[in-house]
Amino acid sequence: MKPLLVAACLALLPLAALAAPDAAQTAAICGTRTTCKVGKTHDAGKSPAGASLYVVEVRLGLADKPKDQDEGCIDGNARDGGVEYWLLDGTAAPKQVLQLCNDGYGSSGVGEDEVGVGPNRLVHHQYGGSAWRWSMDVTYSLAPFRALTEQDCSYHNGSEQSGTLTDIDYRTRLVRALAKDSTRRDLGIGCPSWPKPPQTFAARIDADTIGAYPVVAPGLPGKAAIPAGTALGNCVPGMTTAGDNGFVVWGKPAVADQAAEIRTIGVGSNSLIVQVFDPIPGVVPSGGSWIHQPHLEIWVGQNGEEINTMLPIGQMTQTGITLDGTVHRGVGKPGPPPRVERWLARDERSRPVTVLRLVWPDEFALIHGVTVVYSQAEAGKQARLVSTAGFAGNRPIYVPDVQTLAGRPSTSDSGLCHLQGSLLVAVQ
C-alpha cells in the first residue's frame, strides 16, 4: 500500500532524460564491472553552491550482483545485478547515492522500488513484507546527500485493526505516528491516511484514527554510552506544557514563559532518559500526595498482539516518578519498576534541567510501546498534564513503539546524535 501523499510527490517529480555522463565519469561509475550499463541521466537542478546536479541510473547484470545476493535481483520475470543511482555534482567525482537489489523484500516476494528525481531531491519508495506488509518513502537532499523526511507504513494483511503510519522529520528528529482505533470495525486492510489540510495532526484525527508522538531512540555513533551529567541538547525536540509536540490532556496549556519542556530519548529496549525544564518552582505539599508534585508518568504497553491503541488498563503499567527520582507505583498491570539515576545539568540554552535515566530490569520492557506524561504543578497542586498521546478514561489511548533512528541511508548522518562536551546534540 503506497501512501497517496508520496505517490503524488513521485508523480510530480521530473524524470527528463539528458545526455549520458562523459567517458571519465562512466569509468568512475562502472570501474571493472563488465555488465555495468549507464541508463538515463536525470536533471536534479542546482546544488546550494550553484553547481549543476544530475542523477545517473546504472543497471548491472548477474555477474555483478551484490555479494550477499546468491540469486541476484528481481527484474520482472528475470534476474539481474540490481540498479544504482549516482550523483554528478559539478566537477566532483561521481558519488553513489542508492544501491537497490529487489530480492522480493520479504517472503511474499512482492517487493518493488520506485525512484523520482527533482531539484536537489531524490524520493525512494520501497514496498515488501510477508503477512506483515510494509512500505517506506524517503525524501533525500542530494547536496549534501542526507535523508530529510520519511513515511513508513506497516500492517498485517489479515488484520483490519493493524496499520501504523509513521512520519519522520530527520532535520528535527520529530516523529509522529498514526494508528487505527482497535475498537472499531470495518477499517479495511492497510495504514491510516495522513491528514490533509486544513486538517491537522491531533490525538484524534477522526473516529477511526489516533495520533501520537513516539519516543525517539536516536542513532549514536559506534557504541557510545551517555554518561551521567549529560543534557539532551537539541538531539530531540521538546514536548511542552504549552502543547508543543504533545497533547495537553488535563488542565489549560501553560503560557509561554511558564511552559515546562520535556525531552525523552530511548536507549535500547528497556531504558529511557528524560530531561525536564520547569520554570515553575516545585512546592512539596506537607503530607500531600506525590500527584500534586511535578512528576513524570510512564505508561508501558503490556499487549503482545501488535496492537497499541485503546488498551484496557490491565494491558498497561503506569509508573510515577517525582523529580527527586522517587518511584511511585501507579495503576494497571503490576510490573517491576525502573531503576532511576538522577542528575542536574544545563541544556544548550544554559537552563537548569533535571535528568532522569530510567532502566527496567526486563531487557525488553518497552517493546510494546510507551507513553510519557508530565504533570506540571502550581502552588502545590496539579495544574496540567501534557502527554505524547491522547487520554480517555484516565489512561493513554495510544502507547506507540519507540522509534529508532539509526541513520538513513547507512552512509548518512541523518537521525544521528553525538556527545559534544556535556551535551547530546544532533549531527548536522
C-alpha positions in Angstrom: 0.0 0.0 0.0 1.6 3.3 -1.1 0.7 6.4 0.8 -1.2 8.7 -1.5 0.9 11.8 -0.5 4.2 10.3 -1.5 2.7 8.7 -4.7 1.6 12.2 -5.7 5.0 13.6 -5.0 6.6 10.9 -7.1 4.3 11.7 -9.9 5.2 15.4 -9.8 9.0 14.9 -9.9 10.5 15.3 -13.3 12.3 12.4 -14.9 13.5 14.0 -18.1 16.4 12.1 -19.7 19.6 14.0 -20.5 22.9 13.3 -22.2 24.9 10.4 -20.7 27.9 11.1 -18.5 31.3 11.5 -20.2 33.8 8.8 -20.6 35.7 9.7 -17.4 32.5 9.8 -15.3 31.4 6.5 -16.8 34.7 4.8 -16.0 34.5 6.1 -12.4 31.0 4.7 -12.0 31.4 1.3 -13.6 35.1 0.6 -12.7 35.9 -3.0 -13.6 32.2 -4.2 -13.7 31.8 -5.6 -17.2 28.0 -5.7 -17.1 27.6 -2.1 -16.0 25.3 -0.1 -18.3 24.6 3.5 -17.9 20.9 4.3 -18.4 19.0 7.6 -18.1 20.5 10.7 -16.6 18.1 12.9 -14.7 18.3 16.7 -14.2 18.4 17.4 -10.4 18.7 21.2 -10.6 21.4 23.1 -8.8 23.3 22.5 -5.6 23.4 25.2 -2.9 26.8 26.2 -4.2 25.3 26.6 -7.7 26.7 23.5 -9.4 24.6 21.5 -11.8 23.3 18.3 -10.3 22.4 15.1 -12.3 21.4 11.6 -11.2 22.6 8.7 -13.3 20.7 5.4 -13.3 23.0 2.3 -13.7 21.9 -1.2 -14.4 24.0 -4.3 -13.6 24.0 -7.9 -14.9 24.0 -11.0 -12.8 27.8 -11.2 -12.9 28.0 -8.0 -10.9 25.2 -8.8 -8.4 25.7 -7.8 -4.8 27.9 -10.4 -2.9 25.1 -11.1 -0.4 22.5 -12.0 -3.1 23.2 -15.5 -4.3 20.3 -15.5 -6.8 20.7 -11.9 -7.9 18.0 -9.2 -8.0 14.4 -9.4 -9.4 13.9 -7.6 -12.7 10.3 -8.5 -13.8 10.4 -12.2 -14.6 14.2 -12.3 -14.8 17.2 -11.7 -12.5 20.0 -9.1 -12.8 22.6 -7.4 -10.6 20.3 -4.6 -9.5 20.2 -0.8 -10.1 22.3 2.0 -8.7 21.8 5.8 -8.7 24.9 8.0 -8.9 25.1 11.7 -8.3 27.0 14.1 -10.6 27.7 17.3 -8.6 29.6 19.8 -10.9 33.2 18.7 -11.3 33.2 16.4 -8.2 33.8 12.7 -8.7 30.6 10.7 -9.2 29.0 9.5 -5.9 26.8 6.5 -5.4 23.7 7.6 -3.5 21.5 4.4 -3.8 22.1 0.7 -4.4 19.0 -1.3 -4.9 18.6 -5.1 -5.2 15.0 -6.3 -5.1 15.2 -9.8 -3.7 11.4 -9.7 -3.0 11.9 -7.7 0.2 10.2 -10.4 2.2 8.9 -13.9 2.0 5.8 -12.9 -0.1 8.1 -11.8 -2.9 6.0 -8.6 -3.5 9.0 -6.2 -3.4 9.1 -3.1 -5.5 11.1 0.1 -5.8 10.3 3.5 -7.4 12.7 6.4 -7.6 11.9 10.0 -8.6 14.3 12.9 -9.0 13.6 16.7 -8.7 15.6 19.9 -7.9 18.2 18.8 -5.3 15.8 15.9 -4.3 15.6 12.2 -4.7 12.5 10.2 -3.5 12.7 6.5 -3.0 9.5 4.3 -2.5 10.1 0.7 -1.4 7.4 -1.9 -0.6 7.7 -5.5 0.7 6.9 -7.9 3.5 5.2 -11.2 4.2 2.0 -11.4 6.2 3.2 -8.1 7.7 3.4 -5.7 4.8 5.5 -2.5 4.9 6.4 0.4 2.7 8.7 3.3 3.1 9.0 6.6 1.3 12.2 8.6 1.9 13.0 12.0 0.5 16.7 12.9 0.3 18.5 16.1 -0.5 21.3 15.4 -3.0 23.8 18.1 -2.0 24.5 17.4 0.8 23.2 13.9 0.5 21.1 13.1 3.5 17.6 11.9 4.4 15.1 14.7 5.0 11.8 13.0 5.6 10.4 9.5 5.7 7.0 7.9 5.9 6.7 4.3 6.9 3.6 2.1 6.7 3.3 -1.3 8.5 0.2 -3.5 8.6 -0.9 -7.2 8.8 -2.7 -8.3 5.6 -5.1 -10.3 7.7 -6.0 -7.8 10.4 -8.1 -4.6 9.9 -7.1 -3.4 13.4 -3.4 -3.3 12.5 -1.8 -0.5 10.5 0.6 2.2 11.6 1.8 5.2 9.5 5.0 6.8 10.9 6.2 10.2 9.8 9.8 11.2 10.5 11.5 14.6 10.0 15.2 13.9 10.1 16.0 17.6 10.3 14.4 18.0 13.7 14.2 14.3 14.8 10.4 14.8 15.3 8.4 11.7 14.8 4.6 11.4 14.6 2.5 8.3 14.2 -1.0 7.3 13.2 -2.7 4.1 14.2 -6.2 2.6 14.0 -8.6 2.7 16.8 -8.6 -1.0 17.7 -12.2 -0.9 19.0 -13.5 0.0 15.5 -14.5 -2.5 12.8 -14.7 -2.4 9.0 -11.5 -0.4 8.9 -10.1 -2.0 5.8 -6.6 -3.5 5.3 -3.7 -1.1 5.3 -2.5 2.0 7.0 -4.3 5.2 8.0 -4.0 8.2 5.7 -2.1 11.3 6.7 -4.4 14.2 7.4 -4.9 16.6 4.5 -5.0 20.4 5.1 -6.9 22.1 6.7 -7.0 19.0 9.0 -4.0 19.0 11.4 -2.2 16.3 13.4 -4.0 15.6 16.6 -4.5 12.9 19.3 -7.8 12.1 17.4 -7.7 12.5 13.7 -11.1 11.1 13.2 -13.3 8.3 14.7 -11.0 5.6 13.2 -7.6 7.2 13.6 -5.4 8.1 16.6 -2.2 10.1 16.6 0.8 10.2 19.0 4.4 11.4 19.3 6.6 8.3 19.7 9.7 8.4 21.9 12.7 8.6 19.6 15.8 6.4 20.0 18.4 8.5 18.1 21.3 6.8 16.5 24.6 7.2 18.3 28.0 6.7 16.5 29.6 3.5 17.5 28.6 2.1 20.9 28.7 5.5 22.7 27.3 5.5 26.1 25.5 8.5 27.6 27.3 9.4 30.9 25.7 10.9 34.0 25.8 14.6 33.8 24.8 14.8 30.1 22.0 17.1 29.0 20.0 16.1 25.9 20.6 19.4 24.0 18.9 19.6 20.6 19.1 15.9 19.9 15.3 15.6 20.1 12.6 18.2 20.1 10.9 19.1 23.4 7.3 18.4 24.4 5.9 21.4 26.4 3.1 22.1 28.7 2.0 24.8 26.3 1.1 21.9 23.9 4.2 21.8 21.6 5.0 18.3 20.3 2.5 16.8 22.7 -1.1 17.0 23.9 -2.3 18.8 27.0 -4.7 16.2 28.3 -5.7 17.8 31.5 -5.9 21.5 32.6 -5.2 24.5 30.5 -2.0 24.9 28.4 0.7 26.9 30.1 1.5 30.4 28.9 4.8 30.5 27.0 7.1 31.8 29.8 5.7 29.3 32.3 5.8 26.3 30.0 7.8 23.2 31.1 9.8 21.4 28.4 10.3 17.6 28.5 12.8 15.8 26.2 12.9 12.0 26.1 15.1 9.5 24.3 15.0 5.8 24.1 18.2 3.7 24.8 17.9 0.1 23.9 14.7 -1.7 24.6 14.5 -1.1 28.4 15.8 2.4 29.1 14.6 6.0 28.8 16.4 9.2 29.5 14.0 12.0 30.4 15.0 15.7 30.8 12.7 18.2 32.4 13.0 22.0 32.4 10.3 23.5 34.6 10.3 27.3 35.3 7.7 27.0 38.0 9.3 26.1 41.3 8.0 22.8 42.6 6.3 23.0 46.0 6.2 19.8 48.0 2.9 19.9 50.0 3.3 18.7 53.6 1.9 15.2 53.9 0.3 15.5 50.5 0.2 13.1 47.6 3.0 12.9 45.0 0.3 13.5 42.5 0.5 17.2 43.3 4.2 17.4 42.9 5.9 17.9 39.5 6.3 14.4 38.2 6.5 12.0 35.2 4.1 9.3 34.4 5.5 6.5 32.3 2.8 4.2 30.7 4.2 1.0 29.3 2.3 -1.3 27.0 1.8 -4.9 28.0 0.0 -6.1 24.9 1.8 -8.7 22.8 -0.6 -8.6 19.9 1.0 -5.7 17.9 -2.0 -3.5 18.8 -1.0 -0.3 20.6 -4.3 1.6 20.8 -7.3 1.7 23.2 -5.7 -0.9 25.5 -7.6 -1.8 28.7 -6.0 -0.7 31.9 -4.8 -4.3 32.6 -2.6 -4.2 29.5 -0.6 -1.2 30.6 1.6 -0.4 33.6 1.8 3.1 35.0 4.8 4.3 37.0 5.0 7.8 38.6 8.4 9.4 39.2 8.8 12.7 41.0 11.7 14.9 40.0 13.8 13.9 43.0 13.9 10.4 41.4 11.4 8.7 43.7 9.4 6.0 42.1 5.7 5.6 42.8 3.7 2.6 41.8 0.7 3.5 39.6 -2.3 1.6 38.2 -2.5 -1.1 35.6 -0.8 -4.5 35.4 1.8 -4.9 38.2 5.4 -5.0 37.0 8.9 -4.4 38.2 9.6 -0.6 38.4 12.6 1.0 36.7 15.8 1.9 38.5 16.2 5.6 38.5 19.5 7.6 38.2 19.2 11.3 38.6 21.4 14.3 37.9 21.2 18.0 37.4 22.6 19.7 34.2 22.4 22.7 31.9 20.9 22.4 28.5 22.1 24.1 25.3 20.4 27.3 26.4 22.1 27.1 29.8 18.8 26.4 31.5 18.8 24.2 34.7 17.4 20.8 33.9 16.7 17.6 35.8 17.7 14.5 34.0 16.4 11.0 34.9 17.8 7.8 33.5 15.2 5.0 33.8 16.2 1.4 33.4 13.8 -1.5 33.7 15.1 -4.9 34.8 13.4 -6.7 31.9 15.6 -6.4 28.8 12.6 -6.0 26.5 10.4 -4.0 28.9 9.5 -1.3 26.3 9.0 -3.3 23.1 5.2 -3.0 23.3 5.2 0.8 23.4 5.4 3.7 25.8 3.7 6.9 26.5 5.4 9.7 28.5 3.3 12.2 30.6 4.5 15.2 32.6 2.4 16.8 35.4 3.2 20.5 36.0 2.2 21.8 39.4 1.4 25.3 40.6 1.1 26.3 44.3 1.4 22.7 45.4 -1.4 21.4 43.2 -1.5 19.6 39.9 -2.1 22.2 37.2 -1.9 20.4 33.9 -0.8 17.2 32.2 1.0 17.0 28.8 1.4 13.7 27.1 2.9 12.1 24.0 -0.6 10.6 23.3 -4.2 11.4 23.9 -6.1 10.3 27.0 -9.6 8.8 27.7 -10.8 7.1 30.8 -7.7 8.3 32.7 -5.3 6.3 30.5 -3.5 6.8 27.2 -5.4 5.9 24.1 -2.1 5.0 22.3 1.2 3.6 23.5 3.4 3.8 20.4 6.5 1.9 19.8 9.8 3.6 20.4 11.1 4.9 17.0 14.7 4.1 16.3 16.7 6.5 14.1 19.8 4.7 13.1 20.8 6.9 10.2 19.4 6.7 6.7 21.0 5.7 4.5 23.6 3.8 6.4 26.3 6.1 4.9 24.4 9.2 6.0 24.3 11.0 9.4 20.6 11.7 9.2 18.9 11.0 12.5 22.2 10.7 14.5 23.2 12.5 17.7 26.6 12.6 19.4 28.2 13.8 22.6 29.6 17.3 22.4 31.1 18.0 25.8 28.2 17.5 28.3 25.5 17.8 25.6 23.9 15.2 23.4 23.4 17.1 20.1 22.2 16.4 16.6 24.8 15.6 14.0 24.4 18.5 11.5 
